[in-house]
Amino acid sequence: MRKVAVIFGGRSCENEISVLTGVFVLNLLDRGKYLPVPVYIHTDGEMYTSPNMTDLNIFRKKEYGQFQKVIFDGGSMYAFNPTKRKIKKLHTIDVALNCCHGGLGEGGGVSALMEWNNIPLASPDLTPSGVFMDKSLTKIVMRGLGVPTVDYIRVNERDYEKRGAFLLRRIENRLKYPVVIKPAHLGSSIGITVAHNEEEVKEGIERAFALDCRVVIEKYLQNKKDVNCAAYALNGEIFVSDAESAFGEGVYSFEEKYIKRTQDGAVVKSGGMDGLSRDLREKIRTYTKTVYKRMDLRGAVRMDFLVSGNEVYLCEVNTVPGSLAYYLFCERISDARTFFTDLLENAVQEELANKKKILSTGILRTVRTFTK
């Protein structure tokens, strides 16, 4: 029976959203094949475990006193008691699943930790995780892949303090109002606002800078639709979901994503493919597969698109999507058990293949010994 580290939480304002995904996955894993090992990353950055983490009420009530602090080393997880300065081995981890949304957890930290410890990870690795955590870098990568994105302006907080008036003129002259203001590194639609004039832009930028050090300002598309599409790999083949309309006019807000669309911690299916032609759906699916393949992604990755008229624009790439985007592939929640099994087994097989790679060049045997 494989021991699966399900890692969730994180130093992020998306910590609680990540708890929903983590607890959901913990309760859906096939107990006949896997022993789930919960790993909760607190907002203080420390990692903890407890067999009671399958109960969402533990997190609602913030009953953290029963948690054990843990660390990873050499592929194993250890309980660490800082008071008694004792370490006890708990598990050797066979495979891990990243359920952290936002922050360093989704942005490459968990990927790097697992890779360093030679633990197979059923989620994207370090490089794409870091790139896609930044909406402005995502746009740069999409330009190289030939995938269209909405016109934008990127601004850092320090630059805005020095040249704010110049930025406001650029927004009005280049993008025109209205515009969408987004923190560059946050997901779950946190901190997003629509601004219709200069005063609203200033307010939106200040609100975004309270959450992030970099802001992306995009042209707002009238009469647009938000569309989700996801992909995952299994045995060398990439499977792409249908393109699903998620939201219509306006901004797809945090409340729309999570307050109105959740039931007992699991995201429910939304509006299907209403209003999307077959050509548009296939274009979205093609873009999704292109990004997944060219960026060598792993695990379930959801891509969010904007559709305006007959044009499609990639909005962002979620390397750790809510509920791991099972709802785009499964008709029933019970089907998620098989879906998660596919993700985990594929990660194990990929790791076995990677172990055959040569890591040593042997150059030290050819170099003369240095002496004083």
DRENVODO-592624 format. One record per residue (C-alpha): residue number from 1; x, y, z; residue in three letters. Coordinates in steps of 0.02 Angstrom, whole numbers, plus 50000, padded with zeros to 5 digits. Layout:
# DRENVODO-592624
> nr	px	py	pz	rest
> NUM	X	Y	Z	Ala
...
//
This chain:
# DRENVODO-592624
> nr	px	py	pz	rest
> 1	50000	50000	50000	Met
> 2	50074	50166	49946	Arg
> 3	50091	50307	50072	Lys
> 4	50028	50469	49994	Val
> 5	50075	50639	50066	Ala
> 6	49929	50755	50032	Val
> 7	50002	50929	50056	Ile
> 8	49885	51077	50080	Phe
> 9	49868	51246	50165	Gly
> 10	50016	51363	50144	Gly
> 11	50076	51539	50180	Arg
> 12	49945	51616	50069	Ser
> 13	49778	51706	50082	Cys
> 14	49713	51553	49988	Glu
> 15	49755	51442	50137	Asn
> 16	49574	51403	50180	Glu
> 17	49530	51365	49999	Ile
> 18	49676	51244	50000	Ser
> 19	49607	51161	50157	Val
> 20	49445	51126	50063	Leu
> 21	49542	51041	49923	Thr
> 22	49658	50946	50040	Gly
> 23	49520	50876	50151	Val
> 24	49417	50832	49997	Phe
> 25	49562	50733	49921	Val
> 26	49604	50648	50087	Leu
> 27	49427	50582	50100	Asn
> 28	49418	50524	49918	Leu
> 29	49582	50427	49902	Leu
> 30	49561	50241	49875	Asp
> 31	49597	50163	50046	Arg
> 32	49623	49994	49965	Gly
> 33	49777	50061	49874	Lys
> 34	49838	50208	49976	Tyr
> 35	49872	50264	50153	Leu
> 36	49840	50453	50152	Pro
> 37	49966	50554	50252	Val
> 38	49899	50731	50283	Pro
> 39	50026	50872	50282	Val
> 40	49955	51042	50327	Tyr
> 41	50063	51196	50298	Ile
> 42	50008	51328	50422	His
> 43	50010	51513	50380	Thr
> 44	50167	51522	50490	Asp
> 45	50254	51412	50362	Gly
> 46	50274	51260	50477	Glu
> 47	50212	51088	50424	Met
> 48	50099	50980	50531	Tyr
> 49	50009	50813	50524	Thr
> 50	49866	50727	50615	Ser
> 51	49752	50580	50575	Pro
> 52	49606	50696	50615	Asn
> 53	49642	50810	50468	Met
> 54	49510	50721	50366	Thr
> 55	49381	50815	50472	Asp
> 56	49350	50990	50405	Leu
> 57	49283	51045	50574	Asn
> 58	49459	51034	50646	Ile
> 59	49507	51178	50532	Phe
> 60	49344	51274	50553	Arg
> 61	49370	51277	50741	Lys
> 62	49559	51301	50723	Lys
> 63	49593	51156	50840	Glu
> 64	49777	51142	50797	Tyr
> 65	49840	51086	50967	Gly
> 66	49833	50902	50922	Gln
> 67	49940	50924	50766	Phe
> 68	50118	50858	50758	Gln
> 69	50252	50965	50681	Lys
> 70	50340	50873	50540	Val
> 71	50491	50888	50426	Ile
> 72	50547	50793	50270	Phe
> 73	50717	50716	50247	Asp
> 74	50778	50586	50124	Gly
> 75	50605	50537	50065	Gly
> 76	50536	50511	50240	Ser
> 77	50427	50617	50353	Met
> 78	50476	50643	50534	Tyr
> 79	50384	50710	50685	Ala
> 80	50485	50850	50764	Phe
> 81	50464	50907	50945	Asn
> 82	50556	51074	50959	Pro
> 83	50533	51080	51148	Thr
> 84	50609	50909	51184	Lys
> 85	50721	50923	51030	Arg
> 86	50670	50748	50975	Lys
> 87	50638	50679	50801	Ile
> 88	50537	50522	50764	Lys
> 89	50514	50441	50594	Lys
> 90	50331	50428	50545	Leu
> 91	50324	50371	50364	His
> 92	50425	50339	50208	Thr
> 93	50326	50431	50074	Ile
> 94	50295	50342	49909	Asp
> 95	50209	50484	49814	Val
> 96	50142	50658	49851	Ala
> 97	49999	50765	49791	Leu
> 98	50007	50955	49801	Asn
> 99	49842	51034	49855	Cys
> 100	49914	51205	49902	Cys
> 101	49832	51353	49815	His
> 102	49933	51511	49793	Gly
> 103	50092	51570	49874	Gly
> 104	50251	51469	49878	Leu
> 105	50151	51308	49898	Gly
> 106	50080	51319	49721	Glu
> 107	50223	51426	49657	Gly
> 108	50358	51293	49664	Gly
> 109	50400	51272	49848	Gly
> 110	50312	51105	49871	Val
> 111	50378	51046	49702	Ser
> 112	50556	51086	49753	Ala
> 113	50536	51004	49924	Leu
> 114	50473	50842	49848	Met
> 115	50605	50839	49712	Glu
> 116	50743	50870	49840	Trp
> 117	50680	50721	49938	Asn
> 118	50659	50608	49785	Asn
> 119	50472	50593	49816	Ile
> 120	50367	50572	49658	Pro
> 121	50245	50716	49642	Leu
> 122	50078	50702	49552	Ala
> 123	50080	50889	49517	Ser
> 124	50185	51005	49406	Pro
> 125	50368	51027	49447	Asp
> 126	50464	51182	49500	Leu
> 127	50487	51280	49338	Thr
> 128	50309	51290	49269	Pro
> 129	50240	51309	49445	Ser
> 130	50344	51465	49472	Gly
> 131	50310	51537	49300	Val
> 132	50121	51514	49305	Phe
> 133	50108	51585	49481	Met
> 134	50146	51754	49403	Asp
> 135	50011	51815	49283	Lys
> 136	50133	51930	49193	Ser
> 137	50260	51791	49163	Leu
> 138	50117	51681	49103	Thr
> 139	50079	51809	48968	Lys
> 140	50261	51812	48912	Ile
> 141	50264	51622	48898	Val
> 142	50099	51620	48803	Met
> 143	50169	51743	48677	Arg
> 144	50310	51621	48643	Gly
> 145	50187	51477	48622	Leu
> 146	50073	51577	48507	Gly
> 147	49927	51573	48629	Val
> 148	49834	51741	48634	Pro
> 149	49811	51838	48796	Thr
> 150	49723	52002	48836	Val
> 151	49825	52162	48815	Asp
> 152	49899	52216	48981	Tyr
> 153	50018	52327	49079	Ile
> 154	50124	52260	49222	Arg
> 155	50180	52372	49365	Val
> 156	50286	52343	49520	Asn
> 157	50245	52432	49682	Glu
> 158	50408	52530	49689	Arg
> 159	50389	52588	49508	Asp
> 160	50211	52644	49542	Tyr
> 161	50269	52749	49690	Glu
> 162	50394	52838	49576	Lys
> 163	50298	52849	49412	Arg
> 164	50115	52825	49458	Gly
> 165	50053	52972	49354	Ala
> 166	50140	52905	49199	Phe
> 167	50061	52733	49226	Leu
> 168	49887	52809	49240	Leu
> 169	49911	52899	49073	Arg
> 170	49970	52735	48992	Arg
> 171	49816	52644	49054	Ile
> 172	49699	52774	48982	Glu
> 173	49791	52792	48816	Asn
> 174	49835	52610	48783	Arg
> 175	49704	52502	48867	Leu
> 176	49556	52622	48880	Lys
> 177	49425	52604	49016	Tyr
> 178	49361	52493	49090	Pro
> 179	49509	52389	49147	Val
> 180	49534	52240	49261	Val
> 181	49661	52254	49402	Ile
> 182	49738	52093	49471	Lys
> 183	49873	52050	49598	Pro
> 184	50002	51959	49492	Ala
> 185	50034	51813	49609	His
> 186	49864	51777	49684	Leu
> 187	49730	51657	49627	Gly
> 188	49548	51621	49674	Ser
> 189	49504	51794	49604	Ser
> 190	49565	51873	49766	Ile
> 191	49595	52061	49751	Gly
> 192	49524	52079	49574	Ile
> 193	49428	52237	49532	Thr
> 194	49355	52321	49378	Val
> 195	49393	52506	49359	Ala
> 196	49296	52627	49247	His
> 197	49396	52786	49277	Asn
> 198	49559	52851	49349	Glu
> 199	49494	52864	49527	Glu
> 200	49436	52683	49526	Glu
> 201	49603	52630	49451	Val
> 202	49696	52712	49594	Lys
> 203	49585	52626	49722	Glu
> 204	49602	52458	49635	Gly
> 205	49791	52470	49622	Ile
> 206	49808	52516	49806	Glu
> 207	49696	52370	49852	Arg
> 208	49799	52251	49745	Ala
> 209	49964	52315	49816	Phe
> 210	49899	52278	49991	Ala
> 211	49902	52095	49938	Leu
> 212	50048	52084	49816	Asp
> 213	50204	52176	49759	Cys
> 214	50161	52164	49574	Arg
> 215	49999	52207	49484	Val
> 216	49932	52163	49312	Val
> 217	49809	52283	49229	Ile
> 218	49712	52213	49082	Glu
> 219	49589	52282	48958	Lys
> 220	49413	52230	49008	Tyr
> 221	49325	52130	48874	Leu
> 222	49142	52174	48851	Gln
> 223	49017	52032	48827	Asn
> 224	49146	51903	48873	Lys
> 225	49129	51730	48948	Lys
> 226	49243	51642	49072	Asp
> 227	49282	51466	49013	Val
> 228	49379	51328	49102	Asn
> 229	49472	51184	49022	Cys
> 230	49590	51059	49104	Ala
> 231	49714	50924	49057	Ala
> 232	49810	50782	49137	Tyr
> 233	49931	50650	49074	Ala
> 234	49919	50462	49092	Leu
> 235	50040	50336	49016	Asn
> 236	50110	50464	48897	Gly
> 237	49941	50523	48832	Glu
> 238	49866	50694	48870	Ile
> 239	49681	50697	48911	Phe
> 240	49590	50862	48889	Val
> 241	49420	50901	48965	Ser
> 242	49276	50988	48878	Asp
> 243	49278	51177	48881	Ala
> 244	49154	51229	49015	Glu
> 245	49073	51400	49032	Ser
> 246	49105	51457	49209	Ala
> 247	49039	51635	49215	Phe
> 248	48967	51767	49102	Gly
> 249	48973	51956	49108	Glu
> 250	49067	52042	49249	Gly
> 251	49214	51981	49352	Val
> 252	49224	51799	49406	Tyr
> 253	49243	51840	49589	Ser
> 254	49303	51745	49741	Phe
> 255	49121	51730	49798	Glu
> 256	49066	51659	49629	Glu
> 257	49207	51533	49630	Lys
> 258	49194	51470	49808	Tyr
> 259	49048	51535	49910	Ile
> 260	48913	51501	49780	Lys
> 261	48993	51349	49699	Arg
> 262	49042	51241	49848	Thr
> 263	48950	51107	49940	Gln
> 264	49036	51022	50088	Asp
> 265	49207	51072	50023	Gly
> 266	49188	51007	49845	Ala
> 267	49167	51118	49693	Val
> 268	49010	51075	49596	Val
> 269	48993	51080	49408	Lys
> 270	48939	51244	49333	Ser
> 271	48857	51298	49173	Gly
> 272	48921	51174	49045	Gly
> 273	48956	51231	48866	Met
> 274	48810	51353	48842	Asp
> 275	48843	51482	48706	Gly
> 276	49007	51409	48644	Leu
> 277	49019	51350	48465	Ser
> 278	49107	51188	48423	Arg
> 279	49249	51285	48340	Asp
> 280	49278	51390	48497	Leu
> 281	49274	51237	48610	Arg
> 282	49401	51147	48502	Glu
> 283	49512	51301	48494	Lys
> 284	49512	51309	48684	Ile
> 285	49550	51123	48698	Arg
> 286	49692	51140	48573	Thr
> 287	49770	51286	48669	Tyr
> 288	49753	51187	48831	Thr
> 289	49842	51036	48760	Lys
> 290	49977	51144	48680	Thr
> 291	50020	51229	48845	Val
> 292	50015	51066	48943	Tyr
> 293	50128	50976	48819	Lys
> 294	50251	51116	48780	Arg
> 295	50275	51162	48964	Met
> 296	50297	50978	49010	Asp
> 297	50161	50987	49143	Leu
> 298	50112	50847	49261	Arg
> 299	49954	50808	49357	Gly
> 300	49788	50898	49335	Ala
> 301	49807	51077	49272	Val
> 302	49661	51194	49237	Arg
> 303	49673	51338	49115	Met
> 304	49554	51485	49122	Asp
> 305	49505	51572	48961	Phe
> 306	49407	51726	48911	Leu
> 307	49297	51717	48757	Val
> 308	49242	51878	48673	Ser
> 309	49150	51861	48508	Gly
> 310	49250	51735	48407	Asn
> 311	49413	51771	48498	Glu
> 312	49489	51663	48635	Val
> 313	49617	51726	48762	Tyr
> 314	49708	51625	48894	Leu
> 315	49687	51710	49062	Cys
> 316	49788	51603	49182	Glu
> 317	49857	51429	49212	Val
> 318	49815	51346	49378	Asn
> 319	49945	51214	49419	Thr
> 320	49847	51169	49576	Val
> 321	49665	51200	49531	Pro
> 322	49522	51195	49656	Gly
> 323	49475	51014	49698	Ser
> 324	49611	50970	49570	Leu
> 325	49482	51005	49433	Ala
> 326	49406	50832	49453	Tyr
> 327	49236	50905	49408	Tyr
> 328	49295	50938	49230	Leu
> 329	49330	50753	49205	Phe
> 330	49208	50662	49320	Cys
> 331	49019	50654	49316	Glu
> 332	49006	50603	49499	Arg
> 333	49109	50641	49653	Ile
> 334	49138	50454	49675	Ser
> 335	49227	50452	49505	Asp
> 336	49360	50565	49580	Ala
> 337	49432	50414	49671	Arg
> 338	49486	50335	49506	Thr
> 339	49544	50505	49439	Phe
> 340	49659	50534	49588	Phe
> 341	49725	50356	49572	Thr
> 342	49772	50391	49390	Asp
> 343	49866	50549	49441	Leu
> 344	49963	50461	49579	Leu
> 345	50009	50305	49480	Glu
> 346	50067	50410	49332	Asn
> 347	50183	50508	49447	Ala
> 348	50258	50347	49516	Val
> 349	50290	50278	49342	Gln
> 350	50371	50441	49285	Glu
> 351	50486	50440	49436	Glu
> 352	50540	50262	49399	Leu
> 353	50585	50316	49222	Ala
> 354	50683	50467	49285	Asn
> 355	50787	50360	49403	Lys
> 356	50871	50285	49250	Lys
> 357	50946	50453	49203	Lys
> 358	51133	50478	49226	Ile
> 359	51175	50602	49365	Leu
> 360	51364	50588	49372	Ser
> 361	51487	50647	49239	Thr
> 362	51637	50559	49320	Gly
> 363	51743	50715	49296	Ile
> 364	51816	50709	49472	Leu
> 365	51908	50548	49427	Arg
> 366	52002	50639	49289	Thr
> 367	52055	50791	49391	Val
> 368	52223	50793	49481	Arg
> 369	52215	50805	49670	Thr
> 370	52243	50980	49738	Phe
> 371	52364	50994	49884	Thr
> 372	52428	51138	49987	Lys
//
